[in-house]
Amino acid sequence: MSEYIVSARKYRPDSFDSLVGQENIARTLKNSIQRGQLAHAYLFCGPRGVGKTSTARIFAKTINCADPGPDMEPCGKCESCLSFAEGRSYCIHELDAASNNGVDDIKALIDQVRIPPQTGKYSVYIIDEVHMLSSAAFNAFLKTLEEPPAYAIFILATTEKHKILPTILSRCQTYDFNRISVEGIVGNLKSIAEKEGVDIDEESLHVIAMKADGAMRDALTIFDQTVAFCGKEVRYEEVIRNLNVLDYEYSFRLTDAFLAGDYKTAFLTFDEILSKGFNALHFVSALSSHFRDLLVSKTSGLDSLLDLPASLKKRYAGQAALCPLPFIYEAMNITVQCESAYRASSNQRFLIELTLMKLCALPARLSGKQAFAEPSVAGAPAMPAAPGKPAPAPQPETASAAAPAPQPEPVSAPAPPKPAPETEVPSKPAAEPAEAGQDSGKTPAPRKPRGTRATSMSLHSIMENETGAAASVSGTGAGNAAAVSDEGLLALWPELVRMYASRPRLSNTLTSAKLSAGQKDGVRVITFTVLNAAQKEWIETKMLHELEGNFARISGVRGIRLAVDIEPEEDRPQVNYMPSEKLNDLMSKNDEVRNLVSDFGLDLK
């Protein structure tokens, strides 16, 4: 039985052409060798497994090669190349700074630098993981690194460039190695599989490349692990089971369920994923990546951003054609919000299931339809009545064609609340007035025939209704505003305060507010005061529209507006905070307390 060598060592690059994903660095180094412009110190930095040490060895072998090729590749036949391949070269020295990071190790290296090379032109010193050197070792190395002998070249390799002293960085030519692309890893793995006689499909190679995260050494290690598990016949299903990778099929199946509004299938699929031991957060992240790939597939000219095999690209393009762009945008927003809230949630499974419900309801919400609606007896969606209130009786179409209601008598007191307008959410139906005399002083306009109300409204329809309600201020709303006096409007303010009794801070702010009524540009305005600018800004941006709507329903005046003002400090009552201030206030109001302090000679501080 022959000795087994792992692929990461067996297929390690031995020439510049065999480097994968670092073509620009290889070209720069070859040009410097060809022109004789060699620096005395180089710094190779970048992620793990991308070829830093391999490039340093190839560079050291090339500059000592007796007969390099026209493209500056080592010949592999001269004494220098043969001695390097057999591990007996005296011109190339490697030092592991992770285990030799002290001052004594650097001093031994400096003593070795004084010895000229026995064969070849240069003595190359490769120091791997150089960031592990201590500060004292770095300082001891500075002078030698700055002015080494003409035959000495230092190549420093590190994965953490930020840990190296600036004085070291300034003495080196720095080369930043990039992560290797998925296509580059797949191409290299495919050639190695052909050499090893392994039959593996392209989908499996892409899974291995994605798992390696840009590191060729990791990709070769995963490849060896996969071959050990599957044998010479490697298939996609076995690869994802061995590597514990979430299958693309789950994302496609879930997206179909979202488009159909089938939350049952979404829940069962999620439960199946959890039962196989996958992390729930990785599942949400996979959904986000799936929606991103759908967006890329749907947008022409972005094919280069999709690191997938051709078969999966066709499937993504097919599903992307079924997904509207607003659906993809909102779905990515929902999954990202779930990812950010996952770690802080105490019930993480419920959070993800709620996210799945939102995604299933998303197509219906975007189209303005009712999500998860159950058909009623007549085939139309039923309108649920509010708890404890009877459902509103349907209005006959002929009611508006009847004789006009008699004119109401003038009223001096505020009118009772009117029925809820058409734009109000129908989950809280308001009772119709019993008599026409309860109106606010204007003949009611003929009612439009009312059909079955939908149980949900789109944002577009709400905005249209709000615009229509604002446009009616000059009509019916103006008449209502003229019929109620300023005193009557201000007398209804406590009713608005009671509506927010469950929100103490807002209720206290409204209770302590000073009120004034007036007109501005022909519109009735109620101005109330707050204590500071922060309260004013919060109410104006968050609550003012809601307060106006509730006060309009309480007063029956549709054209009324609310304004917020800051109460001047000189008008505010003085509040005593310190104990001495409270005691002085008590003594000024109570003679007995003042006499008690005087009789006993109490020292008040």
N, C-alpha and C positions, 0 to 999 in steps of 0.2 A: 504494500500500500504506500503510494507516494505521499510525501509530506504536503499537507494542505496549507495554502497561503490565502489569506482573505483577499478579497478583490481590491480593497483600499490600498493594500501593499503591492499586490501582483500587478495592478494596472495603474500604478502611480506614474504621473507624467515624467518622462526623461528627456524631453526636448521642448522647445518653445511651441512647436506646432501641435504638440499633444496637450497643451494647456487649454482648458475649456472655460470660456467666459471672461478671459483676461487678455484679449487680443491687443488692446491698446498698450498695456504694460509690457507685453512681450515685444511689441514693435519698438517701443522706446528703448528698451534694454538692448535689443539687437542693433539698433542704430548707434547707440553709444559705444558698443563694442567695435562696430565697423569703422567708426570715425576716430576711435582711440580716445574718446572723451569719458574716461572712467572716473567716477567720484571715489573718494576714500571711505565714504560711509553712506549706507542706504538704510531707510526705515520702511519696512513692509508692514502695513497695518490693514486690518479688515476683519470680518467675521470668521468664525472657525470653519475649517474644512473647505476653503476656497482656493488653496494653492500657494500660500505665502512661503512656507518652507520648501515646497517643491520648486517654486520659481527661484528661490535663493540657491538651491543645489544646482539647477540647470545653469544659472548665470555663472556660478563658481566653476562648473565643469567647462563651460564654453570659453571663458577667458583664459583658461589654462590649456585648452585643446591645442595640439600642435598643428592640426590641419582642419580647421573649421570649414564648413561648406560655404557656398556663395551666399546662402541666406542666413549665415551666422548660426548654423546648427552644429553641435558637437559631432565629431566624426564617429566616436565610439570605438575606434581602433588603435589610437595612439596609447602610449604608456600612461599618460595622465588620465585618459578616459577609462582605460581598463582598471587602473588602480582604484579609481573612484567607484566603479561598478562592483569591484570585489571588496570594498570597504577597507582598503589599506593605503589610502592616499595620505601623504604627509603635507599636502598643500591646502587641504580643506579641513577645517576644524569646526566642530559643532559643540556648543555649550548650552546646557539647559539651565536657564536662569531661575527656573522655579525651584530647583534643588541646589543650585550653586549661586546664591544671591548675596553672599557676604563680601566684606572687603578683602579677605584673604583669597577668595576665588578670583576676584578681579586682579589682584596683585600677581597671582600665578599666571593669569592670561597675559598681563603686561610683560612679564618675564619671557613668555613664550613668543610674543610678538617680535622680540629682538632677534630671533633666530630666522635667517632668510630661508626661502623655500629650497628644498633639495632638487625637485624637478618642477618644471613649469615656471611661469613668470611671477605669479602672485600667490601670497598666502591669504586665504579667505577665511574669515572667522564669522560663523553664523551663530548668533545668540538668539535663541528662541525664548519666547515669553519674557522679553526683556523688562516689561513693566513690573516684574516680581523682584527686581534688584532693590536693595535697600538704598536709602538716601546717601548713606556713607559710601556705598559701592558706586553709585552714580557719580558722586563727587570725585572719587578716586579714579574713575574711568574718563573724566572730562579731558584731561590734558592729552592722553594717548589718543582719544577719539578725534581731537582737533588737529594734532600734528603727528600722525602715525608715519612709520617708514614708507618709502615709496612703493614697496612691494606688498604692503598690508592693505587689505580692504575689509571693512566691517559691514555685515548685513544684519540688522536688527529686525526681529519679527515680533509682533504683538497683536493681541485682540483688543487691547484697551489703551488706545493712544493717549487719552486724557490723563493717564497716571504717570506719564513720562515727563521728566523735568523739561521746562522750556529751553534750558541750556543744552540739553541733548538734542532736542528737536532742531535747534538752529544749526547744528553741525552736520545734519543728515539731509540727503535727498529723500523726500517722503513720497511713497507710492500707496495710494488707497485702493485696495482690492474690493471689488463689488461682489454682491451675492450673485450666484449663477442663476440664470433664467431657467424656467421650467423646460423650455424647448431645448436648451443646452444640455440639461441633465438627462432628458428623455433620449436625445440623440446619442449621448455617450453610453447610457445604459443599454440602448438597443444594439450598439456595436459590441459591447461586452457580452450581451446575451447570445449573440451570434457566435462569438468565439467560444463560449462555454457550452454551446448546444442547448440553450434553454429556450423553449417555446413560450413566449409571453405576449399577451395582447397589449395594444396601445393604451387602453383604459387603465390597466394595472400599472404601466410605466408612469402615467400621469399621477396616479395616486401616490406612488413612491416618491416622485419628484415633489409633489405638494407637501408630503410629510417631511421631506428633507429640509424644506425652508431655505433653499438657496445654497446648501452645503453639499458639495460633491462627496466628501468622505461619508457624511451621514447617509446619502443616497446609496452608496455602495454597500454600507453596512446593512441597511434595510433590505437591499436586494439580496444579499447573502442570507439574511434571515428568512426572506420569503421563499427562496429556493430550497432552503432546509425544510421549510414547512410543506411546500407544495410539490417539490421534486422538479423534474425537468419540464413538466406541463403546468404552467402557471395560469390561473384564470382569475377574472376580476372578483368573483364572489368569494374565493378563498383568500384573496389578498386583503379585502376589506374586513373579513372575519379575523384574519391573523393580526392585522395592524389596528384593529378596533377603530375603524374609520366609518363615519356615518355615510351611508349609501346615498348617492344622488337621487335614487328612486323615491326616498321619503319626501324630499323637497318637492319633486314634481307631483307626487300624490297629494300632498298637503295644499299646494297651490290650486290644483283642480278642485279640492274641497272648498277652498276659500271662494273661488269664483262661483261655485254652485251654492254657497251659503250652507254647506253641510257640516255643521259643527260636530255632529256625532262622529263622522269619519275622522275629523281632525283630533278629537279627544282620544279615540281608539288608537290612532296612529302614534300620538304622543305617548300613550301608555305602553305601546309595544316598544317604542324606542327606550323608554326608561327601564323596561323589563330586561332589555339586553345589556344594561349596565352603562349606557352612555350618560355623560354629564348633561344636566338640563341646560346649563348656560351655554355649552358647546352646541346644543340643539338650536337655541335661539340665534347664536352667532351664525350657524349654518343657514338658517332662514334668511338672515340679513344678507349673507353672501349670495344666496340664490336670487333674491330680488335684485341685487346689484347686477348679477350676470344677466338677468332678464332685461334690465334697463339697457345694458351694453348691447345685447343682442337686438333689441328693438330699434336702436339708434344706428343708422348707417354710418360707416366710416370709422367705427370703433372696434373692428374685429381684432385688432392687435392687442386690445386690452383683455381679451378673453383667453386665458391659458387653459384650454380644454382640447381634447381630441376632436377630430372632425365629426364623429358620430354624435357626440354630446352637443356640439355647436348646432347641428341641425335640429336636435330636440329642443334646445333652448330657443332657437328661432321660431319653432312651431308653437311653443307655449307663449312666447312673448307676443305673438300675433293675436292671441286671445285676451291679453291683459291690456286694458287702457292705461295710458301714462299716469293719469291721476291715481289709479289704483296702486301702481307700483310706487309712486312717490309716498302716498299715505301708508302703504304697507312697510316701507323702509323706516318711516318715522315711528310707527308703532313698535316695530321690533327693536329699534335703537333705544326707545324709551324703556322697554322691558329690560334690556341689557343693563342700562344704567341704574334701574331700580331693583335689580335682582339681589345684589348682595345686602341691601338694606331691608329687604322684605323678610318678615317672620314666617310667611307662608309662601314659599317660592313656587311650589307646584300650582297653587291657586293663581298666582300672578301670571304664570305662563298660560294656564287655561283661560284666564280672562283675556290675555292677548290673543289667543286663538279665536275666542268669541268675537273680539273686535275685528279681526281679519275676516271672519266669515260674514260679519254684518257690513263690511266695507263696501262691496259692490252695490248692495241695496241702498246704502246711505248716499253714495255718490250719484245714483240714478234717481234719488228722491222717493224711492219705494220703501215700504215697511219691511224691516228685517224680522225674520222668524215669525211671520204672521200666520195664524191659524184661521182657516176659512170658517165663516159663520154659516148659519142655516141657509141664508139667502145667497151665499156665495161671495159676499163682500166682507171685508175686514170689520170685525166688531170693534166698537169704541168702548173701552172700559170706563165705567163710572168711578168717580172718586169714592174712597171709603166713607161710609156714613152719609152719602148724599145720593139721592135718586138720580138716575140718568135723565137728561133733558128730553122732554117730549118733542117729537118731530113737528115742525111748523108746516101746516098745509100751504100749498102753493097759492091757493086762492085767498090767503089771509091778506096779502098785500093789495089785492084787487078790491077789497071791501071799501065801504064808505070811509072817508078820512075821519080820524079821531077828533073829538071836540077839543077846542083850544083850552089849555089849562089856565087856571087862575094864577095871577102873579104870586110869587112866593117870596117871602123875606128870609126865611130860614134856609139853610143849605139843603140841597136835595139829597135824598138817600143815594147810595151807590147804584150806578147803572149796571145793566148786564154786561158781561165780559164781551169785548169786541171780537170780531171774527178772527183776528190774528192771534188771539190768546190760545195757548195750548189747551185742547179740549179735555184734558184730564181733570179740570176743575170747573165744571159748568156752573154758570150763574143762573139764578131764577129770573124769569121774565117779570117785569113789573105788573102788578095786579090791575092797576088803573092807568089810564092815559094821563091823569092829573099828576102822576109822579114824575113826569118828564120835567126838564129844566126850563121850560118856557118857550119852546119852539115846536111847531108842528112836525112830528116825526116824518122823515122821508120814507117813501114806500120801500118795504123790505124786498130784497132779492130772494128768489127761491133758493132755499138751502137744501143741498143734497146730503149724502153721507159724508161726514168729515173723516179725513184720514187720521190715523193715530200718530203719525209722525210728519214733520214738515221739513223740507229742505231749507238750507241757508238762503238760497235764492228767493224762495217764496216768502220767507220771513222778511227779507230786505224789501221786497216789493210791497208787502203789507205795511211795513213801517213807513215807507215813502208815501203810500196812500193815506195813512193816518195823519202824517204831518201836513199833507196837502189840504186836508179837510179842516185845518184850524180856522181858516177864514170863513168857513160856513157854519156848521152846527156848533163847533167848538167855540167860536166867537160869541154865539148867542148864549151858550152856557156860562161863559166867563162873565158876561155882562149881568147875568141874573143873580150872581152870588156876590155879596159884599166882601170887602177886605177882611172885616172882622169875622165874618162867617168862615172864610178860608182859614184864618189863623186859629179859629176855635177847633178846627178839625186836625190840627197838628198832633195832639195826643193820640189820636187814632193811628196815625202813621207810626208813632213811637211804639205803641203796643204791638204792632206787627213784627217788630224786631226785638221783642222781649227775650228771645232765645239767644240773642247776640249782645251781651252786656256792654261791650265797649261802644258799639255803634249806637245802642239804645241810650247810653249815658251821654254820648256826644249830642244826639238829637234832643235829649231832654234839657240839657243845659244851654242849648243854642238860643240866641236872641233872634226874634222873627221880625220881619217887616214885609209889607206887601206894596206893590206898585205896578206900573206898566212901563214897558220898554219896547219901542217899535210896534205898538199896538198889541202886545202880548202881555198877559198877566204874569207877573213874576213874584215868587215868594223867595225872599233872601233870608238865609239862616247863617249864623256865625259859628266858627270853630276857633280853637285856641292857637293853632300854629299852621305854618305852611305845609308841613308834612300831611296833616289831617286833610287840608284842603285838596292837595294833589291826589291823595288816595281816593277821596270821595268823588272828585271830578272824573278820574280815570276808571274807577271800578264800580261805583255805586250810584252815580247821579242819574243815569238813565233808568235804573230800576226804581229809585226813589220817586222820580217823576211819574212813572207808570202807576205805581201804587197810590200815590197821592191823587192822581187823576181819577182813579177808580173810586177812591174814598169820597172825593168831593163832587164827582160827576162832571167836572170841567175838563174837557179834553184838550183845550189849548193852553193849559197852564204849564209854566216852566219854573224850575228851581235853580237858585243861584247860591254859591257858597262864598262867604267872605270871612276874613280873619278879624276877630274881635280885638280892638286896641287894648294894649296892656293897662292903660289908665282907667278903662271901664271895667276891668275885671276885679272881682272882690279879692281882698287881701286874704291869703291863706297862711296860717301860722304852722310852721313845720317844727321848729325847735321847741324843746320843753320850756325854756325860759320865755319864749314868745307866747306860748299857750298860757303860762302862768300870769304874765303881765296882762294879757287880754282878759283872763278870768278876774283878776283884781280890779281892772277898770270897770267891769260889769257887776261886781259883787262886793259891796262894802264890808260884809262880814269876813270874807277871805282876806281883804286888805287889812282889817283890824286884827285878825288872827296873826298875820305875819308881823305886824307892828308890835303886838303885845308880847310875843314870844321872842322877838328879836332874831327871827330866822334869817340866815344868810342865803340869799338866792343867787345862784350862779348857773 
